[in-house]
Amino acid sequence: MFYKKLIIFCSLLLLLSTFSAQADIQLKFGVYTSDQPLTMVKKFRPLLSALETGLSQKLSQMVKIKMVVAKDYDTGINDLVSGKVDFSRFGPASYIKAKQLEPGIKLLAMESKKGKKVFKGVICVARHSDIQTLAQLKGKRFAFGNKNSTIGRYLAQNHLLAAGVHAADFTDYAYLGRHDKVGAAVAAGQFDGGALKAGTYKTLLKKGKALRIIGEFENVTKPWLASKQLSLTMVAALTEVLLEMKDVQALKALKKDGFLVASDADYAPIRQAIEQNHEFFQ
């Protein structure tokens, strides 16, 4: 009788253990490498941990989030479109491209920068360069970021175009893939000018890179997105937790102060810049 009860007790423990494991919710969060991979992990892990806590409380189930860092923009976009990851944080141009590929992708929220939905992109030169204006970049070498980058390509090219500078005006130009690589290449004299986000520019200055801004333009803050496959319950929970996010340290790591309600209309200026991008190459 004792052994029979022991077997039943052990079976119940095993059943409860299995149920507990099954009850855990596993989510995958995707980003692409706009900066060094280690920088990306340091930037997002605190916020993902805060999300785990908030979602677990809201859903009354343990939630774990695994971070997936894609090697480039296209891979990151495809990860969300295919459902390989459950939710992602993209730049505006990547959101627009992903939405074209999969209309079922949903906006969760957008980042807040000092309570606003905009932040700066910059065009810079080496600190001791003779170049003072955008027009003086004609006949020079220029570094862009990724071909899918909002700041590193579309908005920078739109800003240059407004100053009368076309692609054909450069003696050479290239897409270097990441904001930090652009700034480093300009500081090293490999290119005469380059486009990158203001945050990366400030970081490079702190690291001793000799750079100077000759142009600034506004970009819309980054959206957080849900894959088509993610349940409506989880979409709603993620949105609520993001909008309610108050974890100071997590937000500080992201260099943002919170999240705001997002709509597709917020990204209309970026969509327009993409649609007009061909004019830069004429």
Phi, psi and omega in degrees: 000318180300315181293326179296316179295323180296318179296317179297317180298315180295323179295319178295319178299317179296319180296316179295321179296317179296317180298319181297318180295320180291333184285338178296136178261124180253121178242150176245127180252129184248139170221163173244163188277085172277342173225185180301140182308317180297322177298321180297317181296314179299327183287320189257334187301318178300320180289322178295323177295320177294323177295319178303314180296311182297317180292320180299319178291318184290323184262354182056034175216148178291127179243130176239138182239123176262134180268129179243113181261110180284150184290336180205177184299312183300318179296318178298317178297313181295327178299319180285316181299320182279346182086011177297326172243154184274325177208158187216166171238117183241167164282161182304317181296322178291324174300314182297318179294316180297320180295325176293321181286325181217095181300343181283353177295138186243143173282129175268309181189173174231151185289149178254128176246100184056041178079004183243166181259016181228155172211178190258145164247155182227155168246125187233163175227172174296146188305322184261016178293151176281348183288126181243336183230163178297322181300331181285358175282348177298135182081010182244179178258137186228141180249123172258172178275236177274153180295342178258004186285137178294304179283311186293346175228285195300309182288325177296315180292326176294320180292319178295318180300319179297336178267006178085015181256125178249166179303320182294345180282343179275146172286334177197147172212155183210158175256113186267352172097318184227151180299317182295326179292323178298308181300318180295321181293321178292316179298328181277355179084010179285333175225154181276335179208163180198161181245133179202168180284151185299324180297317178292322177303313180296321178296318179295323176299318180295333179273005175092009178285128184274095183230162179212138181275134173240356178199145178226150176209158183268144174233153176280141182297161189286140177271150169255133193232149177250142177289161179300328185283342183290135184296153179298327178297315180289323177301313180296318181294316179299316179300314181298315182293321177296313182293334180267359187301123180232004182294106187299314183293320179295317179290325179296320179297325179278348183062040175226167181246010178151198181227152181235159176297134183244146173223159180300329181297334178299334185257012178301318179298326180289318178300320179295318179297322178293316181295330181266001187300330181300334182295332179295333184262005180272000000 
